Amino acid sequence: MKNPNGEEIINFLNSRWAGAVCPLCQGREWNITDKIFELREFNNGDLVLGGPNCSIIPIVPVTCGKCGNTIFINAVSTGLMRE
Ligand SMILES: [Zn+2]
């Protein structure tokens, strides 16, 4: 699977995020990153690499600049990640 570069991530978020309000503090200033992170399936505290019990969701975090509330955007659902 091909990962998007930083510019593609920033351009995608800028095109979709206009005017969004933080549900916690009603702030409108958001900090974005040009990197993709991952959420790993919980395995009772063990780090499992690969296999059927190692589901991973690639995410782009978007953080409220006022209160720190962080929203995870699924990078696969955005279409940014390609086969
Ligand atoms: Zn906030």
PDB file of the backbone (N, CA, C, O) and the ligand in Angstrom, with CONECT records:
HET     ZN  A 101       1
ATOM      1  N   MET A   1       0.846  -1.189   0.000  1.00  0.00           N
ATOM      2  CA  MET A   1       0.000   0.000   0.000  1.00  0.00           C
ATOM      3  C   MET A   1       0.890   1.251   0.000  1.00  0.00           C
ATOM      4  O   MET A   1       1.852   1.328   0.764  1.00  0.00           O
ATOM      5  N   LYS A   2       0.576   2.204  -0.836  1.00  0.00           N
ATOM      6  CA  LYS A   2       1.391   3.409  -0.956  1.00  0.00           C
ATOM      7  C   LYS A   2       0.868   4.495  -0.015  1.00  0.00           C
ATOM      8  O   LYS A   2      -0.327   4.791   0.013  1.00  0.00           O
ATOM      9  N   ASN A   3       1.775   5.074   0.744  1.00  0.00           N
ATOM     10  CA  ASN A   3       1.404   6.149   1.653  1.00  0.00           C
ATOM     11  C   ASN A   3       1.452   7.488   0.929  1.00  0.00           C
ATOM     12  O   ASN A   3       2.291   7.695   0.052  1.00  0.00           O
ATOM     13  N   PRO A   4       0.557   8.393   1.294  1.00  0.00           N
ATOM     14  CA  PRO A   4       0.605   9.736   0.703  1.00  0.00           C
ATOM     15  C   PRO A   4       1.783  10.509   1.279  1.00  0.00           C
ATOM     16  O   PRO A   4       2.242  10.213   2.382  1.00  0.00           O
ATOM     17  N   ASN A   5       2.267  11.486   0.549  1.00  0.00           N
ATOM     18  CA  ASN A   5       3.319  12.328   1.117  1.00  0.00           C
ATOM     19  C   ASN A   5       2.675  13.423   1.980  1.00  0.00           C
ATOM     20  O   ASN A   5       1.456  13.589   1.990  1.00  0.00           O
ATOM     21  N   GLY A   6       3.514  14.154   2.693  1.00  0.00           N
ATOM     22  CA  GLY A   6       3.021  15.170   3.619  1.00  0.00           C
ATOM     23  C   GLY A   6       2.145  16.215   2.954  1.00  0.00           C
ATOM     24  O   GLY A   6       1.142  16.642   3.525  1.00  0.00           O
ATOM     25  N   GLU A   7       2.512  16.624   1.762  1.00  0.00           N
ATOM     26  CA  GLU A   7       1.742  17.651   1.057  1.00  0.00           C
ATOM     27  C   GLU A   7       0.334  17.145   0.713  1.00  0.00           C
ATOM     28  O   GLU A   7      -0.638  17.895   0.811  1.00  0.00           O
ATOM     29  N   GLU A   8       0.227  15.871   0.311  1.00  0.00           N
ATOM     30  CA  GLU A   8      -1.092  15.312  -0.014  1.00  0.00           C
ATOM     31  C   GLU A   8      -1.993  15.278   1.223  1.00  0.00           C
ATOM     32  O   GLU A   8      -3.189  15.556   1.133  1.00  0.00           O
ATOM     33  N   ILE A   9      -1.411  14.936   2.379  1.00  0.00           N
ATOM     34  CA  ILE A   9      -2.189  14.892   3.619  1.00  0.00           C
ATOM     35  C   ILE A   9      -2.678  16.292   3.983  1.00  0.00           C
ATOM     36  O   ILE A   9      -3.854  16.489   4.289  1.00  0.00           O
ATOM     37  N   ILE A  10      -1.770  17.255   3.947  1.00  0.00           N
ATOM     38  CA  ILE A  10      -2.130  18.632   4.305  1.00  0.00           C
ATOM     39  C   ILE A  10      -3.201  19.161   3.343  1.00  0.00           C
ATOM     40  O   ILE A  10      -4.162  19.795   3.779  1.00  0.00           O
ATOM     41  N   ASN A  11      -3.045  18.908   2.054  1.00  0.00           N
ATOM     42  CA  ASN A  11      -4.020  19.401   1.074  1.00  0.00           C
ATOM     43  C   ASN A  11      -5.392  18.772   1.300  1.00  0.00           C
ATOM     44  O   ASN A  11      -6.414  19.450   1.191  1.00  0.00           O
ATOM     45  N   PHE A  12      -5.416  17.461   1.618  1.00  0.00           N
ATOM     46  CA  PHE A  12      -6.694  16.797   1.867  1.00  0.00           C
ATOM     47  C   PHE A  12      -7.393  17.420   3.065  1.00  0.00           C
ATOM     48  O   PHE A  12      -8.573  17.762   2.990  1.00  0.00           O
ATOM     49  N   LEU A  13      -6.664  17.571   4.180  1.00  0.00           N
ATOM     50  CA  LEU A  13      -7.282  18.118   5.395  1.00  0.00           C
ATOM     51  C   LEU A  13      -7.750  19.557   5.177  1.00  0.00           C
ATOM     52  O   LEU A  13      -8.834  19.930   5.626  1.00  0.00           O
ATOM     53  N   ASN A  14      -6.956  20.348   4.506  1.00  0.00           N
ATOM     54  CA  ASN A  14      -7.366  21.733   4.246  1.00  0.00           C
ATOM     55  C   ASN A  14      -8.633  21.795   3.400  1.00  0.00           C
ATOM     56  O   ASN A  14      -9.436  22.717   3.549  1.00  0.00           O
ATOM     57  N   SER A  15      -8.814  20.819   2.513  1.00  0.00           N
ATOM     58  CA  SER A  15      -9.999  20.831   1.636  1.00  0.00           C
ATOM     59  C   SER A  15     -11.254  20.370   2.360  1.00  0.00           C
ATOM     60  O   SER A  15     -12.357  20.672   1.904  1.00  0.00           O
ATOM     61  N   ARG A  16     -11.130  19.641   3.487  1.00  0.00           N
ATOM     62  CA  ARG A  16     -12.292  19.078   4.175  1.00  0.00           C
ATOM     63  C   ARG A  16     -12.579  19.725   5.528  1.00  0.00           C
ATOM     64  O   ARG A  16     -13.680  19.571   6.057  1.00  0.00           O
ATOM     65  N   TRP A  17     -11.631  20.430   6.089  1.00  0.00           N
ATOM     66  CA  TRP A  17     -11.712  20.814   7.489  1.00  0.00           C
ATOM     67  C   TRP A  17     -12.234  22.234   7.700  1.00  0.00           C
ATOM     68  O   TRP A  17     -12.383  22.657   8.847  1.00  0.00           O
ATOM     69  N   ALA A  18     -12.507  22.955   6.674  1.00  0.00           N
ATOM     70  CA  ALA A  18     -12.851  24.373   6.805  1.00  0.00           C
ATOM     71  C   ALA A  18     -14.027  24.596   7.753  1.00  0.00           C
ATOM     72  O   ALA A  18     -15.101  24.027   7.557  1.00  0.00           O
ATOM     73  N   GLY A  19     -13.830  25.414   8.768  1.00  0.00           N
ATOM     74  CA  GLY A  19     -14.913  25.832   9.647  1.00  0.00           C
ATOM     75  C   GLY A  19     -15.301  24.847  10.721  1.00  0.00           C
ATOM     76  O   GLY A  19     -16.237  25.123  11.472  1.00  0.00           O
ATOM     77  N   ALA A  20     -14.634  23.707  10.838  1.00  0.00           N
ATOM     78  CA  ALA A  20     -15.008  22.719  11.852  1.00  0.00           C
ATOM     79  C   ALA A  20     -14.763  23.283  13.256  1.00  0.00           C
ATOM     80  O   ALA A  20     -13.756  23.940  13.519  1.00  0.00           O
ATOM     81  N   VAL A  21     -15.716  23.005  14.142  1.00  0.00           N
ATOM     82  CA  VAL A  21     -15.657  23.516  15.514  1.00  0.00           C
ATOM     83  C   VAL A  21     -15.371  22.357  16.462  1.00  0.00           C
ATOM     84  O   VAL A  21     -15.946  21.278  16.312  1.00  0.00           O
ATOM     85  N   CYS A  22     -14.488  22.569  17.438  1.00  0.00           N
ATOM     86  CA  CYS A  22     -14.178  21.530  18.416  1.00  0.00           C
ATOM     87  C   CYS A  22     -15.417  21.244  19.267  1.00  0.00           C
ATOM     88  O   CYS A  22     -16.014  22.173  19.811  1.00  0.00           O
ATOM     89  N   PRO A  23     -15.808  19.977  19.388  1.00  0.00           N
ATOM     90  CA  PRO A  23     -17.006  19.649  20.175  1.00  0.00           C
ATOM     91  C   PRO A  23     -16.815  19.847  21.681  1.00  0.00           C
ATOM     92  O   PRO A  23     -17.802  19.879  22.416  1.00  0.00           O
ATOM     93  N   LEU A  24     -15.597  19.980  22.152  1.00  0.00           N
ATOM     94  CA  LEU A  24     -15.363  20.177  23.590  1.00  0.00           C
ATOM     95  C   LEU A  24     -15.307  21.637  23.987  1.00  0.00           C
ATOM     96  O   LEU A  24     -15.940  22.030  24.967  1.00  0.00           O
ATOM     97  N   CYS A  25     -14.559  22.459  23.244  1.00  0.00           N
ATOM     98  CA  CYS A  25     -14.332  23.847  23.679  1.00  0.00           C
ATOM     99  C   CYS A  25     -14.836  24.868  22.665  1.00  0.00           C
ATOM    100  O   CYS A  25     -14.721  26.072  22.897  1.00  0.00           O
ATOM    101  N   GLN A  26     -15.386  24.413  21.559  1.00  0.00           N
ATOM    102  CA  GLN A  26     -15.868  25.266  20.470  1.00  0.00           C
ATOM    103  C   GLN A  26     -14.748  26.062  19.799  1.00  0.00           C
ATOM    104  O   GLN A  26     -15.004  27.047  19.107  1.00  0.00           O
ATOM    105  N   GLY A  27     -13.510  25.626  20.011  1.00  0.00           N
ATOM    106  CA  GLY A  27     -12.385  26.260  19.335  1.00  0.00           C
ATOM    107  C   GLY A  27     -12.425  25.991  17.838  1.00  0.00           C
ATOM    108  O   GLY A  27     -13.032  25.018  17.391  1.00  0.00           O
ATOM    109  N   ARG A  28     -11.781  26.850  17.074  1.00  0.00           N
ATOM    110  CA  ARG A  28     -11.767  26.701  15.614  1.00  0.00           C
ATOM    111  C   ARG A  28     -10.360  26.577  15.045  1.00  0.00           C
ATOM    112  O   ARG A  28     -10.178  26.487  13.831  1.00  0.00           O
ATOM    113  N   GLU A  29      -9.363  26.573  15.936  1.00  0.00           N
ATOM    114  CA  GLU A  29      -7.978  26.466  15.476  1.00  0.00           C
ATOM    115  C   GLU A  29      -7.516  25.019  15.641  1.00  0.00           C
ATOM    116  O   GLU A  29      -7.500  24.486  16.750  1.00  0.00           O
ATOM    117  N   TRP A  30      -7.145  24.399  14.538  1.00  0.00           N
ATOM    118  CA  TRP A  30      -6.745  22.994  14.554  1.00  0.00           C
ATOM    119  C   TRP A  30      -5.308  22.855  14.099  1.00  0.00           C
ATOM    120  O   TRP A  30      -4.855  23.560  13.197  1.00  0.00           O
ATOM    121  N   ASN A  31      -4.596  21.937  14.732  1.00  0.00           N
ATOM    122  CA  ASN A  31      -3.229  21.628  14.328  1.00  0.00           C
ATOM    123  C   ASN A  31      -3.238  20.281  13.614  1.00  0.00           C
ATOM    124  O   ASN A  31      -3.792  19.300  14.109  1.00  0.00           O
ATOM    125  N   ILE A  32      -2.619  20.258  12.455  1.00  0.00           N
ATOM    126  CA  ILE A  32      -2.589  19.030  11.681  1.00  0.00           C
ATOM    127  C   ILE A  32      -1.146  18.580  11.496  1.00  0.00           C
ATOM    128  O   ILE A  32      -0.209  19.359  11.665  1.00  0.00           O
ATOM    129  N   THR A  33      -0.992  17.332  11.151  1.00  0.00           N
ATOM    130  CA  THR A  33       0.338  16.776  10.938  1.00  0.00           C
ATOM    131  C   THR A  33       0.417  16.247   9.513  1.00  0.00           C
ATOM    132  O   THR A  33      -0.602  15.932   8.899  1.00  0.00           O
ATOM    133  N   ASP A  34       1.618  16.156   9.004  1.00  0.00           N
ATOM    134  CA  ASP A  34       1.775  15.604   7.656  1.00  0.00           C
ATOM    135  C   ASP A  34       2.225  14.149   7.723  1.00  0.00           C
ATOM    136  O   ASP A  34       2.768  13.613   6.756  1.00  0.00           O
ATOM    137  N   LYS A  35       1.996  13.515   8.871  1.00  0.00           N
ATOM    138  CA  LYS A  35       2.399  12.122   9.041  1.00  0.00           C
ATOM    139  C   LYS A  35       1.195  11.240   9.355  1.00  0.00           C
ATOM    140  O   LYS A  35       0.182  11.708   9.875  1.00  0.00           O
ATOM    141  N   ILE A  36       1.325   9.957   9.030  1.00  0.00           N
ATOM    142  CA  ILE A  36       0.295   8.977   9.349  1.00  0.00           C
ATOM    143  C   ILE A  36       0.749   8.165  10.549  1.00  0.00           C
ATOM    144  O   ILE A  36       1.891   7.710  10.599  1.00  0.00           O
ATOM    145  N   PHE A  37      -0.136   7.985  11.508  1.00  0.00           N
ATOM    146  CA  PHE A  37       0.146   7.174  12.687  1.00  0.00           C
ATOM    147  C   PHE A  37      -0.707   5.918  12.604  1.00  0.00           C
ATOM    148  O   PHE A  37      -1.408   5.709  11.614  1.00  0.00           O
ATOM    149  N   GLU A  38      -0.653   5.073  13.642  1.00  0.00           N
ATOM    150  CA  GLU A  38      -1.447   3.855  13.572  1.00  0.00           C
ATOM    151  C   GLU A  38      -2.085   3.535  14.912  1.00  0.00           C
ATOM    152  O   GLU A  38      -1.510   3.801  15.968  1.00  0.00           O
ATOM    153  N   LEU A  39      -3.267   2.965  14.859  1.00  0.00           N
ATOM    154  CA  LEU A  39      -3.946   2.401  16.017  1.00  0.00           C
ATOM    155  C   LEU A  39      -3.831   0.900  15.896  1.00  0.00           C
ATOM    156  O   LEU A  39      -4.190   0.320  14.871  1.00  0.00           O
ATOM    157  N   ARG A  40      -3.329   0.270  16.946  1.00  0.00           N
ATOM    158  CA  ARG A  40      -3.161  -1.182  16.922  1.00  0.00           C
ATOM    159  C   ARG A  40      -4.263  -1.855  17.720  1.00  0.00           C
ATOM    160  O   ARG A  40      -4.764  -1.308  18.703  1.00  0.00           O
ATOM    161  N   GLU A  41      -4.627  -3.036  17.285  1.00  0.00           N
ATOM    162  CA  GLU A  41      -5.590  -3.848  18.014  1.00  0.00           C
ATOM    163  C   GLU A  41      -5.054  -4.153  19.411  1.00  0.00           C
ATOM    164  O   GLU A  41      -3.869  -4.450  19.567  1.00  0.00           O
ATOM    165  N   PHE A  42      -5.904  -4.085  20.412  1.00  0.00           N
ATOM    166  CA  PHE A  42      -5.507  -4.367  21.784  1.00  0.00           C
ATOM    167  C   PHE A  42      -5.284  -5.859  21.962  1.00  0.00           C
ATOM    168  O   PHE A  42      -6.136  -6.673  21.607  1.00  0.00           O
ATOM    169  N   ASN A  43      -4.121  -6.211  22.518  1.00  0.00           N
ATOM    170  CA  ASN A  43      -3.787  -7.622  22.761  1.00  0.00           C
ATOM    171  C   ASN A  43      -3.340  -7.812  24.211  1.00  0.00           C
ATOM    172  O   ASN A  43      -2.271  -8.364  24.474  1.00  0.00           O
ATOM    173  N   ASN A  44      -4.154  -7.356  25.127  1.00  0.00           N
ATOM    174  CA  ASN A  44      -3.895  -7.530  26.563  1.00  0.00           C
ATOM    175  C   ASN A  44      -2.525  -7.003  26.987  1.00  0.00           C
ATOM    176  O   ASN A  44      -1.882  -7.582  27.863  1.00  0.00           O
ATOM    177  N   GLY A  45      -2.078  -5.915  26.375  1.00  0.00           N
ATOM    178  CA  GLY A  45      -0.818  -5.299  26.755  1.00  0.00           C
ATOM    179  C   GLY A  45       0.398  -5.837  26.025  1.00  0.00           C
ATOM    180  O   GLY A  45       1.494  -5.295  26.168  1.00  0.00           O
ATOM    181  N   ASP A  46       0.223  -6.901  25.242  1.00  0.00           N
ATOM    182  CA  ASP A  46       1.339  -7.453  24.477  1.00  0.00           C
ATOM    183  C   ASP A  46       1.454  -6.727  23.140  1.00  0.00           C
ATOM    184  O   ASP A  46       0.447  -6.332  22.553  1.00  0.00           O
ATOM    185  N   LEU A  47       2.676  -6.556  22.668  1.00  0.00           N
ATOM    186  CA  LEU A  47       2.890  -5.979  21.349  1.00  0.00           C
ATOM    187  C   LEU A  47       2.932  -7.121  20.332  1.00  0.00           C
ATOM    188  O   LEU A  47       3.871  -7.917  20.319  1.00  0.00           O
ATOM    189  N   VAL A  48       1.919  -7.194  19.493  1.00  0.00           N
ATOM    190  CA  VAL A  48       1.821  -8.260  18.497  1.00  0.00           C
ATOM    191  C   VAL A  48       2.145  -7.674  17.130  1.00  0.00           C
ATOM    192  O   VAL A  48       1.518  -6.708  16.694  1.00  0.00           O
ATOM    193  N   LEU A  49       3.128  -8.264  16.458  1.00  0.00           N
ATOM    194  CA  LEU A  49       3.536  -7.787  15.142  1.00  0.00           C
ATOM    195  C   LEU A  49       3.104  -8.797  14.090  1.00  0.00           C
ATOM    196  O   LEU A  49       3.668  -9.888  14.003  1.00  0.00           O
ATOM    197  N   GLY A  50       2.116  -8.440  13.301  1.00  0.00           N
ATOM    198  CA  GLY A  50       1.631  -9.311  12.247  1.00  0.00           C
ATOM    199  C   GLY A  50       0.715 -10.405  12.769  1.00  0.00           C
ATOM    200  O   GLY A  50       0.593 -10.602  13.978  1.00  0.00           O
ATOM    201  N   GLY A  51       0.071 -11.115  11.845  1.00  0.00           N
ATOM    202  CA  GLY A  51      -0.805 -12.210  12.221  1.00  0.00           C
ATOM    203  C   GLY A  51      -2.255 -11.779  12.319  1.00  0.00           C
ATOM    204  O   GLY A  51      -2.582 -10.607  12.138  1.00  0.00           O
ATOM    205  N   PRO A  52      -3.133 -12.754  12.611  1.00  0.00           N
ATOM    206  CA  PRO A  52      -4.578 -12.492  12.605  1.00  0.00           C
ATOM    207  C   PRO A  52      -5.061 -11.587  13.743  1.00  0.00           C
ATOM    208  O   PRO A  52      -6.157 -11.034  13.657  1.00  0.00           O
ATOM    209  N   ASN A  53      -4.269 -11.426  14.803  1.00  0.00           N
ATOM    210  CA  ASN A  53      -4.681 -10.586  15.927  1.00  0.00           C
ATOM    211  C   ASN A  53      -3.954  -9.252  15.944  1.00  0.00           C
ATOM    212  O   ASN A  53      -3.698  -8.684  17.006  1.00  0.00           O
ATOM    213  N   CYS A  54      -3.628  -8.764  14.769  1.00  0.00           N
ATOM    214  CA  CYS A  54      -2.849  -7.527  14.694  1.00  0.00           C
ATOM    215  C   CYS A  54      -3.459  -6.563  13.687  1.00  0.00           C
ATOM    216  O   CYS A  54      -2.778  -6.106  12.768  1.00  0.00           O
ATOM    217  N   SER A  55      -4.736  -6.253  13.857  1.00  0.00           N
ATOM    218  CA  SER A  55      -5.359  -5.270  12.982  1.00  0.00           C
ATOM    219  C   SER A  55      -4.799  -3.885  13.290  1.00  0.00           C
ATOM    220  O   SER A  55      -4.608  -3.526  14.451  1.00  0.00           O
ATOM    221  N   ILE A  56      -4.542  -3.122  12.248  1.00  0.00           N
ATOM    222  CA  ILE A  56      -3.998  -1.772  12.392  1.00  0.00           C
ATOM    223  C   ILE A  56      -4.844  -0.813  11.560  1.00  0.00           C
ATOM    224  O   ILE A  56      -5.180  -1.096  10.410  1.00  0.00           O
ATOM    225  N   ILE A  57      -5.182   0.325  12.161  1.00  0.00           N
ATOM    226  CA  ILE A  57      -5.890   1.375  11.442  1.00  0.00           C
ATOM    227  C   ILE A  57      -4.928   2.548  11.283  1.00  0.00           C
ATOM    228  O   ILE A  57      -4.509   3.131  12.283  1.00  0.00           O
ATOM    229  N   PRO A  58      -4.566   2.910  10.051  1.00  0.00           N
ATOM    230  CA  PRO A  58      -3.720   4.085   9.860  1.00  0.00           C
ATOM    231  C   PRO A  58      -4.557   5.352  10.045  1.00  0.00           C
ATOM    232  O   PRO A  58      -5.642   5.477   9.478  1.00  0.00           O
ATOM    233  N   ILE A  59      -4.049   6.271  10.829  1.00  0.00           N
ATOM    234  CA  ILE A  59      -4.832   7.468  11.140  1.00  0.00           C
ATOM    235  C   ILE A  59      -3.991   8.744  10.988  1.00  0.00           C
ATOM    236  O   ILE A  59      -2.767   8.734  11.119  1.00  0.00           O
ATOM    237  N   VAL A  60      -4.700   9.829  10.709  1.00  0.00           N
ATOM    238  CA  VAL A  60      -4.093  11.162  10.710  1.00  0.00           C
ATOM    239  C   VAL A  60      -4.736  11.919  11.874  1.00  0.00           C
ATOM    240  O   VAL A  60      -5.941  12.170  11.842  1.00  0.00           O
ATOM    241  N   PRO A  61      -3.963  12.289  12.902  1.00  0.00           N
ATOM    242  CA  PRO A  61      -4.542  13.020  14.015  1.00  0.00           C
ATOM    243  C   PRO A  61      -4.702  14.509  13.700  1.00  0.00           C
ATOM    244  O   PRO A  61      -3.838  15.125  13.076  1.00  0.00           O
ATOM    245  N   VAL A  62      -5.815  15.064  14.141  1.00  0.00           N
ATOM    246  CA  VAL A  62      -6.062  16.504  14.033  1.00  0.00           C
ATOM    247  C   VAL A  62      -6.373  16.989  15.443  1.00  0.00           C
ATOM    248  O   VAL A  62      -7.312  16.501  16.071  1.00  0.00           O
ATOM    249  N   THR A  63      -5.596  17.945  15.948  1.00  0.00           N
ATOM    250  CA  THR A  63      -5.676  18.340  17.348  1.00  0.00           C
ATOM    251  C   THR A  63      -6.169  19.772  17.497  1.00  0.00           C
ATOM    252  O   THR A  63      -5.707  20.678  16.804  1.00  0.00           O
ATOM    253  N   CYS A  64      -7.119  19.961  18.415  1.00  0.00           N
ATOM    254  CA  CYS A  64      -7.616  21.298  18.717  1.00  0.00           C
ATOM    255  C   CYS A  64      -6.484  22.109  19.347  1.00  0.00           C
ATOM    256  O   CYS A  64      -5.854  21.656  20.302  1.00  0.00           O
ATOM    257  N   GLY A  65      -6.227  23.302  18.816  1.00  0.00           N
ATOM    258  CA  GLY A  65      -5.149  24.142  19.322  1.00  0.00           C
ATOM    259  C   GLY A  65      -5.455  24.779  20.654  1.00  0.00           C
ATOM    260  O   GLY A  65      -4.561  25.337  21.289  1.00  0.00           O
ATOM    261  N   LYS A  66      -6.719  24.710  21.101  1.00  0.00           N
ATOM    262  CA  LYS A  66      -7.111  25.360  22.352  1.00  0.00           C
ATOM    263  C   LYS A  66      -7.156  24.384  23.519  1.00  0.00           C
ATOM    264  O   LYS A  66      -6.670  24.703  24.604  1.00  0.00           O
ATOM    265  N   CYS A  67      -7.738  23.181  23.314  1.00  0.00           N
ATOM    266  CA  CYS A  67      -7.921  22.251  24.438  1.00  0.00           C
ATOM    267  C   CYS A  67      -7.194  20.917  24.244  1.00  0.00           C
ATOM    268  O   CYS A  67      -7.115  20.121  25.180  1.00  0.00           O
ATOM    269  N   GLY A  68      -6.670  20.664  23.056  1.00  0.00           N
ATOM    270  CA  GLY A  68      -5.929  19.429  22.834  1.00  0.00           C
ATOM    271  C   GLY A  68      -6.784  18.249  22.415  1.00  0.00           C
ATOM    272  O   GLY A  68      -6.252  17.168  22.160  1.00  0.00           O
ATOM    273  N   ASN A  69      -8.088  18.426  22.337  1.00  0.00           N
ATOM    274  CA  ASN A  69      -8.947  17.347  21.848  1.00  0.00           C
ATOM    275  C   ASN A  69      -8.395  16.883  20.498  1.00  0.00           C
ATOM    276  O   ASN A  69      -8.130  17.700  19.617  1.00  0.00           O
ATOM    277  N   THR A  70      -8.225  15.573  20.344  1.00  0.00           N
ATOM    278  CA  THR A  70      -7.616  15.042  19.125  1.00  0.00           C
ATOM    279  C   THR A  70      -8.586  14.118  18.408  1.00  0.00           C
ATOM    280  O   THR A  70      -9.133  13.186  18.998  1.00  0.00           O
ATOM    281  N   ILE A  71      -8.786  14.387  17.153  1.00  0.00           N
ATOM    282  CA  ILE A  71      -9.691  13.606  16.315  1.00  0.00           C
ATOM    283  C   ILE A  71      -8.843  12.779  15.356  1.00  0.00           C
ATOM    284  O   ILE A  71      -7.883  13.277  14.769  1.00  0.00           O
ATOM    285  N   PHE A  72      -9.211  11.510  15.206  1.00  0.00           N
ATOM    286  CA  PHE A  72      -8.463  10.623  14.318  1.00  0.00           C
ATOM    287  C   PHE A  72      -9.205  10.469  12.994  1.00  0.00           C
ATOM    288  O   PHE A  72     -10.370  10.073  12.969  1.00  0.00           O
ATOM    289  N   ILE A  73      -8.526  10.782  11.905  1.00  0.00           N
ATOM    290  CA  ILE A  73      -9.079  10.586  10.566  1.00  0.00           C
ATOM    291  C   ILE A  73      -8.495   9.284  10.016  1.00  0.00           C
ATOM    292  O   ILE A  73      -7.276   9.116   9.982  1.00  0.00           O
ATOM    293  N   ASN A  74      -9.353   8.374   9.589  1.00  0.00           N
ATOM    294  CA  ASN A  74      -8.899   7.103   9.028  1.00  0.00           C
ATOM    295  C   ASN A  74      -8.289   7.358   7.648  1.00  0.00           C
ATOM    296  O   ASN A  74      -8.984   7.758   6.713  1.00  0.00           O
ATOM    297  N   ALA A  75      -6.985   7.120   7.538  1.00  0.00           N
ATOM    298  CA  ALA A  75      -6.266   7.440   6.297  1.00  0.00           C
ATOM    299  C   ALA A  75      -6.723   6.583   5.126  1.00  0.00           C
ATOM    300  O   ALA A  75      -6.636   7.021   3.978  1.00  0.00           O
ATOM    301  N   VAL A  76      -7.204   5.378   5.385  1.00  0.00           N
ATOM    302  CA  VAL A  76      -7.686   4.521   4.291  1.00  0.00           C
ATOM    303  C   VAL A  76      -8.991   5.072   3.741  1.00  0.00           C
ATOM    304  O   VAL A  76      -9.178   5.138   2.526  1.00  0.00           O
ATOM    305  N   SER A  77      -9.895   5.468   4.631  1.00  0.00           N
ATOM    306  CA  SER A  77     -11.194   5.985   4.198  1.00  0.00           C
ATOM    307  C   SER A  77     -11.071   7.277   3.395  1.00  0.00           C
ATOM    308  O   SER A  77     -11.942   7.584   2.581  1.00  0.00           O
ATOM    309  N   THR A  78     -10.005   8.029   3.614  1.00  0.00           N
ATOM    310  CA  THR A  78      -9.833   9.285   2.877  1.00  0.00           C
ATOM    311  C   THR A  78      -9.500   9.052   1.418  1.00  0.00           C
ATOM    312  O   THR A  78      -9.675   9.941   0.584  1.00  0.00           O
ATOM    313  N   GLY A  79      -9.011   7.836   1.102  1.00  0.00           N
ATOM    314  CA  GLY A  79      -8.562   7.567  -0.255  1.00  0.00           C
ATOM    315  C   GLY A  79      -7.125   7.998  -0.476  1.00  0.00           C
ATOM    316  O   GLY A  79      -6.600   7.885  -1.584  1.00  0.00           O
ATOM    317  N   LEU A  80      -6.475   8.501   0.597  1.00  0.00           N
ATOM    318  CA  LEU A  80      -5.087   8.951   0.456  1.00  0.00           C
ATOM    319  C   LEU A  80      -4.122   7.784   0.290  1.00  0.00           C
ATOM    320  O   LEU A  80      -3.077   7.916  -0.348  1.00  0.00           O
ATOM    321  N   MET A  81      -4.481   6.637   0.872  1.00  0.00           N
ATOM    322  CA  MET A  81      -3.604   5.462   0.773  1.00  0.00           C
ATOM    323  C   MET A  81      -4.067   4.614  -0.389  1.00  0.00           C
ATOM    324  O   MET A  81      -5.246   4.282  -0.507  1.00  0.00           O
ATOM    325  N   ARG A  82      -3.123   4.269  -1.245  1.00  0.00           N
ATOM    326  CA  ARG A  82      -3.462   3.532  -2.470  1.00  0.00           C
ATOM    327  C   ARG A  82      -2.743   2.183  -2.513  1.00  0.00           C
ATOM    328  O   ARG A  82      -1.669   1.997  -1.941  1.00  0.00           O
ATOM    329  N   GLU A  83      -3.379   1.271  -3.207  1.00  0.00           N
ATOM    330  CA  GLU A  83      -2.745  -0.065  -3.376  1.00  0.00           C
ATOM    331  C   GLU A  83      -1.507   0.049  -4.233  1.00  0.00           C
ATOM    332  O   GLU A  83      -0.840  -0.954  -4.490  1.00  0.00           O
TER     333      GLU A  83
HETATM  334 ZN    ZN A 101     -11.019  22.114  21.780  1.00  0.00          ZN2+
END
